[in-house]
Amino acid sequence: MSILLKQTISKAGYYEEREPEAQFFKEKMNIMNQYRKENHLCDVVLLIGDREFPAHRAILSASSKFFEGLFASHMKEATEQKVFYNKTASVNIDMCDLRTVVWGGQYVI
């Protein structure tokens, strides 16, 4: 059997073996998203313009280097309950965009 064929079989087995693990993490991220929708266990509120978005610091940090740096810093935002998010002069965001950020396990930002 050629080395290339062995590697192909090995890779296929690896990914098949990891499928239950991927499903586990997908289920957990769905639970975290439901928590966010219900404002359950949220530990920060993002203030964007005149709107408020409850969120989980851990999910935001895992999804974004910006939030990871912000929440791991010695800046006041690291411990405040409400954080003003004004990274640009104008921020247009809707629930679909926020879901993408908060649902960090599914998307890399």
WOUR-V963323 format. One record per pair of residues at least 12 apart in sequence whose C-alpha atoms are under 6 Angstrom apart, sorted by the first residue. I is the first residue (numbers start at 0). J is the second residue. D is the distance in whole Angstrom. If there is no record, write none. Layout:
I,J,D  I,J,D
This chain:
35,54,6  41,53,6  41,54,5  41,55,5  42,55,5  43,80,5  43,81,6  44,81,5  45,81,6  45,82,5  45,83,6  46,82,6  46,83,5  46,84,6  47,84,6  58,101,6  58,103,6  59,101,6  62,103,5  62,107,6  62,108,6  63,108,6
